[in-house]
């Protein structure tokens, strides 16, 4: 008599006295993830374990993390340039007062990063 697993095309491997089902996870992509992808990974793993487990089993986790990383980097560039333009931070200021330029740019980057973390990395509306 075949088990349900065997009737669906599954196979077993004998290990000692036991038969172990031949189950493998789908192959993940070799996409690289950066800072924001890793932050999203940690968030999902610690705070959204059901979504995290589902994405691992579906084989979509690494693609999702890579997409989040790309979206965060693109959004960060847009926000920084927009804030820089709005506050009048130019190359002339950089040449005239480098310390003021560095301080202002660090502030702009921190604000932009906080926005993308809230909007994209730690979003509450599912994955």
OpenMM code with the backbone's topology and positions (N, CA, C; nanometers):
from openmm import Vec3, app, unit

residues = "UNK UNK UNK UNK UNK UNK UNK UNK UNK UNK UNK UNK UNK UNK UNK UNK UNK UNK UNK UNK UNK UNK UNK UNK UNK UNK UNK UNK UNK UNK UNK UNK UNK UNK UNK UNK UNK UNK UNK UNK UNK UNK UNK UNK UNK UNK UNK UNK UNK UNK UNK UNK UNK UNK UNK UNK UNK UNK UNK UNK UNK UNK UNK UNK UNK UNK UNK UNK UNK UNK UNK UNK UNK UNK UNK UNK UNK UNK UNK UNK UNK UNK UNK UNK UNK UNK UNK UNK UNK UNK UNK UNK UNK UNK UNK UNK UNK UNK UNK UNK UNK UNK UNK UNK UNK UNK UNK UNK UNK UNK UNK UNK UNK UNK UNK UNK UNK UNK UNK UNK UNK UNK UNK UNK UNK UNK UNK".split()
positions = [
    Vec3(0.0840, -0.1186, 0.0000),
    Vec3(0.0000, 0.0000, 0.0000),
    Vec3(0.0886, 0.1250, 0.0000),
    Vec3(0.0616, 0.2139, -0.0936),
    Vec3(0.1392, 0.3370, -0.1054),
    Vec3(0.0871, 0.4415, -0.0080),
    Vec3(0.1819, 0.5230, 0.0451),
    Vec3(0.1425, 0.6343, 0.1299),
    Vec3(0.0940, 0.7489, 0.0412),
    Vec3(0.0348, 0.8478, 0.1027),
    Vec3(-0.0115, 0.9650, 0.0288),
    Vec3(0.1077, 1.0339, -0.0377),
    Vec3(0.2189, 1.0388, 0.0330),
    Vec3(0.3404, 1.1005, -0.0205),
    Vec3(0.3875, 1.0284, -0.1465),
    Vec3(0.3855, 0.8969, -0.1443),
    Vec3(0.4271, 0.8191, -0.2612),
    Vec3(0.3282, 0.8323, -0.3752),
    Vec3(0.1998, 0.8393, -0.3431),
    Vec3(0.0992, 0.8520, -0.4491),
    Vec3(0.1079, 0.9873, -0.5198),
    Vec3(0.1683, 1.0870, -0.4518),
    Vec3(0.1876, 1.2189, -0.5126),
    Vec3(0.3220, 1.2289, -0.5834),
    Vec3(0.3955, 1.1179, -0.5903),
    Vec3(0.5222, 1.1177, -0.6624),
    Vec3(0.6437, 1.1312, -0.5738),
    Vec3(0.6258, 1.1291, -0.4417),
    Vec3(0.7375, 1.1415, -0.3494),
    Vec3(0.8153, 1.0117, -0.3382),
    Vec3(0.9405, 1.0250, -0.2999),
    Vec3(1.0256, 0.9072, -0.2825),
    Vec3(1.0891, 0.9104, -0.1439),
    Vec3(1.1399, 0.7954, -0.1031),
    Vec3(1.2049, 0.7818, 0.0266),
    Vec3(1.3479, 0.7331, 0.0077),
    Vec3(1.4340, 0.7649, 0.1048),
    Vec3(1.5697, 0.7142, 0.1090),
    Vec3(1.5856, 0.6368, 0.2393),
    Vec3(1.6430, 0.5157, 0.2302),
    Vec3(1.6597, 0.4346, 0.3497),
    Vec3(1.7872, 0.4790, 0.4212),
    Vec3(1.7738, 0.5091, 0.5498),
    Vec3(1.8862, 0.5487, 0.6336),
    Vec3(1.8839, 0.4597, 0.7567),
    Vec3(1.9659, 0.3587, 0.7571),
    Vec3(1.9631, 0.2626, 0.8673),
    Vec3(1.8347, 0.1820, 0.8608),
    Vec3(1.7575, 0.1859, 0.9671),
    Vec3(1.6296, 0.1155, 0.9714),
    Vec3(1.5120, 0.2045, 0.9334),
    Vec3(1.5387, 0.3290, 0.8957),
    Vec3(1.4316, 0.4249, 0.8714),
    Vec3(1.4274, 0.4674, 0.7254),
    Vec3(1.3073, 0.5015, 0.6814),
    Vec3(1.2877, 0.5603, 0.5496),
    Vec3(1.2594, 0.7091, 0.5686),
    Vec3(1.3410, 0.7906, 0.5055),
    Vec3(1.3288, 0.9357, 0.5193),
    Vec3(1.2799, 0.9922, 0.3865),
    Vec3(1.1741, 1.0768, 0.3899),
    Vec3(1.1236, 1.1356, 0.2649),
    Vec3(1.2292, 1.2244, 0.1999),
    Vec3(1.2376, 1.2190, 0.0692),
    Vec3(1.3296, 1.3039, -0.0071),
    Vec3(1.2610, 1.4379, -0.0319),
    Vec3(1.2837, 1.5289, 0.0593),
    Vec3(1.2217, 1.6617, 0.0507),
    Vec3(1.3329, 1.7651, 0.0456),
    Vec3(1.3266, 1.8546, -0.0498),
    Vec3(1.4231, 1.9630, -0.0603),
    Vec3(1.3500, 2.0947, -0.0799),
    Vec3(1.4137, 2.1999, -0.0377),
    Vec3(1.3590, 2.3332, -0.0611),
    Vec3(1.3885, 2.3741, -0.2040),
    Vec3(1.3044, 2.4586, -0.2615),
    Vec3(1.3330, 2.5059, -0.3964),
    Vec3(1.4639, 2.5840, -0.3986),
    Vec3(1.5304, 2.5795, -0.5120),
    Vec3(1.6562, 2.6509, -0.5264),
    Vec3(1.6317, 2.8014, -0.5173),
    Vec3(1.7093, 2.8667, -0.4336),
    Vec3(1.6996, 3.0115, -0.4227),
    Vec3(1.7855, 3.0771, -0.5284),
    Vec3(1.7600, 3.2013, -0.5512),
    Vec3(1.8400, 3.2724, -0.6502),
    Vec3(1.9708, 3.3174, -0.5853),
    Vec3(2.0645, 3.3522, -0.6659),
    Vec3(2.1934, 3.3989, -0.6163),
    Vec3(2.1986, 3.5507, -0.6098),
    Vec3(2.0841, 3.6136, -0.5909),
    Vec3(2.0806, 3.7586, -0.5844),
    Vec3(2.1462, 3.8058, -0.4552),
    Vec3(2.2214, 3.9107, -0.4655),
    Vec3(2.2898, 3.9668, -0.3492),
    Vec3(2.1952, 4.0612, -0.2761),
    Vec3(2.2012, 4.0571, -0.1448),
    Vec3(2.1224, 4.1520, -0.0665),
    Vec3(2.2175, 4.2389, 0.0137),
    Vec3(2.1804, 4.3628, 0.0307),
    Vec3(2.2641, 4.4577, 0.1026),
    Vec3(2.2093, 4.4861, 0.2411),
    Vec3(2.2430, 4.6026, 0.2894),
    Vec3(2.2092, 4.6445, 0.4255),
    Vec3(2.0596, 4.6378, 0.4524),
    Vec3(1.9795, 4.6940, 0.3645),
    Vec3(1.8359, 4.7020, 0.3895),
    Vec3(1.7685, 4.5663, 0.3706),
    Vec3(1.8188, 4.4843, 0.2806),
    Vec3(1.7675, 4.3486, 0.2657),
    Vec3(1.7939, 4.2658, 0.3897),
    Vec3(1.9133, 4.2821, 0.4474),
    Vec3(1.9450, 4.2096, 0.5709),
    Vec3(1.8597, 4.2587, 0.6875),
    Vec3(1.8327, 4.3883, 0.6913),
    Vec3(1.7468, 4.4422, 0.7975),
    Vec3(1.6045, 4.3877, 0.7844),
    Vec3(1.5552, 4.3787, 0.6607),
    Vec3(1.4218, 4.3231, 0.6359),
    Vec3(1.4180, 4.1754, 0.6751),
    Vec3(1.5260, 4.1024, 0.6444),
    Vec3(1.5356, 3.9610, 0.6801),
    Vec3(1.5239, 3.9439, 0.8312),
    Vec3(1.5986, 4.0233, 0.9051),
    Vec3(1.5944, 4.0137, 1.0514),
    Vec3(1.4564, 4.0501, 1.1052),
    Vec3(1.3958, 4.1541, 1.0485),
    Vec3(1.2616, 4.1944, 1.0921),
    Vec3(1.1601, 4.0825, 1.0695),
    Vec3(1.1612, 4.0256, 0.9499),
    Vec3(1.0667, 3.9174, 0.9210),
    Vec3(1.0899, 3.7979, 1.0129),
    Vec3(1.2140, 3.7621, 1.0333),
    Vec3(1.2470, 3.6462, 1.1148),
    Vec3(1.2044, 3.6650, 1.2601),
    Vec3(1.2246, 3.7848, 1.3147),
    Vec3(1.1955, 3.8094, 1.4556),
    Vec3(1.0511, 3.8503, 1.4832),
    Vec3(0.9893, 3.9239, 1.3897),
    Vec3(0.8576, 3.9817, 1.4184),
    Vec3(0.7440, 3.9279, 1.3324),
    Vec3(0.7752, 3.8641, 1.2221),
    Vec3(0.6739, 3.8077, 1.1324),
    Vec3(0.7121, 3.6644, 1.0951),
    Vec3(0.7184, 3.5736, 1.1945),
    Vec3(0.7681, 3.4383, 1.1662),
    Vec3(0.6825, 3.3590, 1.0679),
    Vec3(0.5534, 3.3847, 1.0641),
    Vec3(0.4674, 3.3109, 0.9711),
    Vec3(0.4965, 3.3526, 0.8273),
    Vec3(0.5063, 3.4833, 0.8041),
    Vec3(0.5396, 3.5328, 0.6698),
    Vec3(0.6783, 3.4840, 0.6311),
    Vec3(0.7712, 3.4901, 0.7248),
    Vec3(0.9088, 3.4459, 0.7008),
    Vec3(0.9122, 3.2983, 0.6597),
    Vec3(0.8449, 3.2134, 0.7362),
    Vec3(0.8441, 3.0693, 0.7060),
    Vec3(0.7771, 3.0404, 0.5725),
    Vec3(0.6683, 3.1080, 0.5451),
    Vec3(0.5978, 3.0888, 0.4194),
    Vec3(0.6857, 3.1265, 0.3007),
    Vec3(0.7555, 3.2390, 0.3138),
    Vec3(0.8423, 3.2831, 0.2039),
    Vec3(0.9594, 3.1871, 0.1842),
    Vec3(1.0122, 3.1317, 0.2917),
    Vec3(1.1205, 3.0335, 0.2779),
    Vec3(1.0693, 2.9101, 0.2053),
    Vec3(0.9532, 2.8603, 0.2463),
    Vec3(0.8988, 2.7389, 0.1845),
    Vec3(0.8587, 2.7612, 0.0390),
    Vec3(0.8123, 2.8810, 0.0072),
    Vec3(0.7763, 2.9132, -0.1314),
    Vec3(0.8983, 2.9414, -0.2175),
    Vec3(1.0115, 2.9687, -0.1531),
    Vec3(1.1328, 3.0015, -0.2276),
    Vec3(1.1358, 3.1448, -0.2762),
    Vec3(1.0597, 3.2326, -0.2114),
    Vec3(1.0523, 3.3718, -0.2557),
    Vec3(1.1242, 3.4688, -0.1637),
    Vec3(1.1805, 3.4196, -0.0545),
    Vec3(1.2396, 3.5095, 0.0450),
    Vec3(1.3555, 3.5909, -0.0115),
    Vec3(1.4526, 3.5267, -0.0761),
    Vec3(1.5718, 3.5986, -0.1213),
    Vec3(1.5394, 3.6974, -0.2322),
    Vec3(1.4448, 3.6631, -0.3197),
    Vec3(1.4036, 3.7593, -0.4223),
    Vec3(1.3370, 3.8802, -0.3571),
    Vec3(1.2530, 3.8551, -0.2562),
    Vec3(1.1859, 3.9637, -0.1845),
    Vec3(1.2886, 4.0550, -0.1167),
    Vec3(1.3871, 3.9944, -0.0503),
    Vec3(1.4889, 4.0738, 0.0192),
    Vec3(1.5708, 4.1575, -0.0785),
    Vec3(1.6038, 4.1008, -0.1934),
    Vec3(1.6790, 4.1752, -0.2947),
    Vec3(1.5950, 4.2910, -0.3490),
    Vec3(1.4663, 4.2680, -0.3702),
    Vec3(1.3778, 4.3746, -0.4190),
    Vec3(1.3647, 4.4866, -0.3168),
    Vec3(1.3516, 4.4509, -0.1891),
    Vec3(1.3436, 4.5519, -0.0832),
    Vec3(1.4726, 4.6330, -0.0795),
    Vec3(1.5860, 4.5668, -0.0912),
    Vec3(1.7147, 4.6360, -0.0881),
    Vec3(1.7266, 4.7352, -0.2042),
    Vec3(1.6901, 4.6928, -0.3231),
    Vec3(1.6959, 4.7806, -0.4405),
    Vec3(1.5999, 4.8986, -0.4241),
    Vec3(1.4775, 4.8698, -0.3786),
    Vec3(1.3784, 4.9761, -0.3596),
    Vec3(1.4259, 5.0771, -0.2556),
    Vec3(1.4848, 5.0284, -0.1468),
    Vec3(1.5341, 5.1187, -0.0420),
    Vec3(1.6466, 5.2083, -0.0941),
    Vec3(1.7406, 5.1499, -0.1670),
    Vec3(1.8513, 5.2302, -0.2201),
    Vec3(1.8032, 5.3343, -0.3203),
    Vec3(1.7082, 5.2965, -0.4065),
    Vec3(1.6534, 5.3933, -0.5027),
    Vec3(1.5777, 5.5046, -0.4319),
    Vec3(1.4960, 5.4677, -0.3349),
    Vec3(1.4176, 5.5668, -0.2603),
    Vec3(1.5098, 5.6589, -0.1811),
    Vec3(1.6161, 5.6029, -0.1253),
    Vec3(1.7115, 5.6830, -0.0490),
    Vec3(1.7761, 5.7892, -0.1384),
    Vec3(1.8150, 5.7504, -0.2584),
    Vec3(1.8746, 5.8466, -0.3514),
    Vec3(1.7777, 5.9585, -0.3860),
    Vec3(1.6520, 5.9220, -0.4102),
    Vec3(1.5501, 6.0224, -0.4454),
    Vec3(1.5247, 6.1172, -0.3280),
    Vec3(1.5112, 6.0607, -0.2082),
    Vec3(1.4847, 6.1446, -0.0903),
    Vec3(1.6010, 6.2380, -0.0602),
    Vec3(1.7223, 6.1864, -0.0679),
    Vec3(1.8389, 6.2699, -0.0378),
    Vec3(1.8500, 6.3852, -0.1374),
    Vec3(1.8353, 6.3556, -0.2654),
    Vec3(1.8468, 6.4639, -0.3643),
    Vec3(1.7337, 6.5653, -0.3485),
    Vec3(1.6133, 6.5174, -0.3166),
    Vec3(1.5016, 6.6095, -0.2955),
    Vec3(1.5211, 6.6982, -0.1737),
    Vec3(1.5651, 6.6393, -0.0636),
    Vec3(1.5898, 6.7179, 0.0582),
    Vec3(1.7070, 6.8141, 0.0388),
    Vec3(1.8066, 6.7681, -0.0334),
    Vec3(1.9245, 6.8512, -0.0610),
    Vec3(1.8830, 6.9739, -0.1423),
    Vec3(1.8002, 6.9531, -0.2417),
    Vec3(1.7529, 7.0639, -0.3250),
    Vec3(1.6651, 7.1590, -0.2446),
    Vec3(1.5760, 7.1026, -0.1632),
    Vec3(1.4827, 7.1833, -0.0843),
    Vec3(1.5561, 7.2711, 0.0176),
    Vec3(1.6656, 7.2181, 0.0751),
    Vec3(1.7396, 7.2935, 0.1762),
    Vec3(1.8503, 7.3795, 0.1167),
    Vec3(1.8674, 7.3722, -0.0142),
    Vec3(1.9662, 7.4571, -0.0817),
    Vec3(2.1099, 7.4144, -0.0559),
    Vec3(2.1319, 7.2859, -0.0399),
    Vec3(2.2675, 7.2347, -0.0176),
    Vec3(2.3326, 7.2138, -0.1539),
    Vec3(2.4352, 7.2932, -0.1821),
    Vec3(2.4998, 7.2905, -0.3136),
    Vec3(2.6492, 7.2643, -0.3001),
    Vec3(2.7142, 7.2488, -0.4137),
    Vec3(2.8589, 7.2325, -0.4172),
    Vec3(2.9280, 7.3608, -0.3712),
    Vec3(2.8612, 7.4751, -0.3908),
    Vec3(2.9190, 7.6024, -0.3457),
    Vec3(2.9311, 7.6037, -0.1937),
    Vec3(2.8288, 7.5517, -0.1236),
    Vec3(2.8346, 7.5424, 0.0224),
    Vec3(2.9457, 7.4459, 0.0640),
    Vec3(2.9606, 7.3388, -0.0110),
    Vec3(3.0647, 7.2393, 0.0183),
    Vec3(3.2041, 7.3032, 0.0092),
    Vec3(3.2235, 7.3890, -0.0912),
    Vec3(3.3525, 7.4558, -0.1083),
    Vec3(3.3733, 7.5653, -0.0040),
    Vec3(3.2651, 7.6353, 0.0306),
    Vec3(3.2741, 7.7483, 0.1223),
    Vec3(3.2852, 7.7034, 0.2684),
    Vec3(3.2012, 7.6065, 0.3089),
    Vec3(3.1986, 7.5629, 0.4493),
    Vec3(3.1798, 7.4109, 0.4542),
    Vec3(3.2888, 7.3360, 0.4392),
    Vec3(3.2781, 7.1899, 0.4308),
    Vec3(3.2142, 7.1253, 0.5543),
    Vec3(3.2434, 7.1776, 0.6718),
    Vec3(3.1881, 7.1171, 0.7935),
    Vec3(3.0364, 7.1345, 0.8010),
    Vec3(2.9858, 7.2498, 0.7614),
    Vec3(2.8410, 7.2722, 0.7590),
    Vec3(2.7764, 7.1798, 0.6563),
    Vec3(2.8426, 7.1636, 0.5411),
    Vec3(2.7897, 7.0760, 0.4370),
    Vec3(2.7826, 6.9318, 0.4865),
    Vec3(2.8889, 6.8835, 0.5503),
    Vec3(2.8923, 6.7463, 0.6014),
    Vec3(2.7841, 6.7265, 0.7076),
    Vec3(2.7718, 6.8199, 0.7989),
    Vec3(2.6700, 6.8096, 0.9038),
    Vec3(2.5294, 6.8052, 0.8473),
    Vec3(2.5028, 6.8931, 0.7521),
    Vec3(2.3699, 6.8977, 0.6901),
    Vec3(2.3421, 6.7716, 0.6092),
    Vec3(2.4418, 6.7234, 0.5346),
    Vec3(2.4230, 6.6015, 0.4552),
    Vec3(2.4018, 6.4795, 0.5449),
    Vec3(2.4734, 6.4733, 0.6572),
    Vec3(2.4510, 6.3634, 0.7509),
    Vec3(2.3099, 6.3671, 0.8081),
    Vec3(2.2616, 6.4874, 0.8375),
    Vec3(2.1260, 6.5031, 0.8885),
    Vec3(2.0233, 6.4605, 0.7838),
    Vec3(2.0446, 6.5028, 0.6599),
    Vec3(1.9541, 6.4660, 0.5509),
    Vec3(1.9533, 6.3145, 0.5309),
    Vec3(2.0711, 6.2535, 0.5310),
    Vec3(2.0798, 6.1080, 0.5120),
    Vec3(2.0085, 6.0336, 0.6247),
    Vec3(2.0269, 6.0799, 0.7479),
    Vec3(1.9608, 6.0156, 0.8618),
    Vec3(1.8091, 6.0260, 0.8513),
    Vec3(1.7604, 6.1425, 0.8132),
    Vec3(1.6150, 6.1611, 0.7973),
    Vec3(1.5606, 6.0723, 0.6853),
    Vec3(1.6294, 6.0693, 0.5733),
    Vec3(1.5853, 5.9881, 0.4596),
    Vec3(1.5879, 5.8399, 0.4948),
    Vec3(1.6915, 5.7980, 0.5658),
    Vec3(1.7011, 5.6571, 0.6046),
    Vec3(1.5884, 5.6195, 0.7013),
    Vec3(1.5550, 5.7078, 0.7929),
    Vec3(1.4447, 5.6804, 0.8855),
    Vec3(1.3127, 5.6625, 0.8099),
    Vec3(1.2937, 5.7424, 0.7075),
    Vec3(1.1715, 5.7316, 0.6265),
    Vec3(1.1663, 5.5966, 0.5551),
    Vec3(1.2754, 5.5563, 0.4905),
    Vec3(1.2699, 5.4299, 0.4171),
    Vec3(1.2612, 5.3101, 0.5102),
    Vec3(1.3215, 5.3195, 0.6277),
    Vec3(1.3092, 5.2088, 0.7227),
    Vec3(1.1635, 5.1913, 0.7644),
    Vec3(1.0983, 5.3006, 0.7915),
    Vec3(0.9584, 5.2939, 0.8339),
    Vec3(0.8672, 5.2493, 0.7194),
    Vec3(0.8930, 5.2993, 0.5995),
    Vec3(0.8048, 5.2696, 0.4862),
    Vec3(0.8290, 5.1324, 0.4233),
    Vec3(0.9540, 5.0922, 0.4102),
    Vec3(0.9857, 4.9730, 0.3313),
    Vec3(1.0381, 4.8544, 0.4111),
    Vec3(1.1224, 4.8784, 0.5094),
    Vec3(1.1851, 4.7678, 0.5814),
    Vec3(1.0937, 4.7142, 0.6911),
    Vec3(1.0383, 4.8038, 0.7700),
    Vec3(0.9557, 4.7608, 0.8836),
    Vec3(0.8073, 4.7799, 0.8583),
    Vec3(0.7665, 4.7703, 0.7343),
    Vec3(0.6254, 4.7882, 0.7012),
    Vec3(0.5422, 4.6807, 0.7694),
    Vec3(0.4251, 4.7166, 0.8143),
    Vec3(0.3382, 4.6264, 0.8878),
    Vec3(0.2362, 4.5562, 0.7998),
    Vec3(0.2200, 4.6011, 0.6769),
    Vec3(0.1130, 4.5480, 0.5894),
    Vec3(0.1540, 4.4231, 0.5162),
    Vec3(0.2138, 4.3288, 0.5839),
    Vec3(0.2521, 4.2040, 0.5178),
    Vec3(0.3803, 4.2215, 0.4396),
    Vec3(0.4078, 4.1231, 0.3559),
    Vec3(0.5317, 4.1269, 0.2786),
    Vec3(0.5018, 4.1836, 0.1445),
] * unit.nanometer
topology = app.Topology()
chain = topology.addChain("A")
for resn in residues:
    res = topology.addResidue(resn, chain)
    for name in ("N", "CA", "C"):
        topology.addAtom(name, app.Element.getBySymbol(name[0]), res)
